[in-house]
Amino acid sequence: MDRCRHHPRDRGQATLEYLAFIPILLLVGLCGIQLGWAAYVVQQAETAARTAARVEARKPGAGDAAGRDAIKDSLGTAAEISVQRSSDAVTVTVRLPVKSIVPGVGNGFTERTATMPDDDPEGPRP
């Protein structure tokens, strides 16, 4: 008995199984890319918050621009940066949009905060 004999109706079965699996494989790949993009945007928000807080502590009023300059230009234009000063510290909050590349998944936001001691050479403010 010949076990390797193929029936004519089995031709192309592997091709059909592969074609059925491609959408799942693409979705898993897109989800991996989306996860990487979200991690990158979070890292950019942390960098902007730290930079803005450090610069604002040394030069009052310059933190917002420094935070935007510290991140990618396309993210910098969409960034929302808020600076709060107290008598001994500067707190900066950065909010960035995380755009989705996966179909059916909505866009989101990430928000990061950094606090630095007030190092203004002019001294503490009232």
Secondary structure, DSSP 4 states (H G I P E B T S, - for coil): --TTPPPGGGTTHHHHHHHHHHHHHHHHHHHHHHHHHHHHHHHHHHHHHHHHHHHHHHSTT-HHHHHHHTS-HHHHTT-EEEEEE-SSEEEEEEEEEE---STT---EEEEEEEEEE---TT----
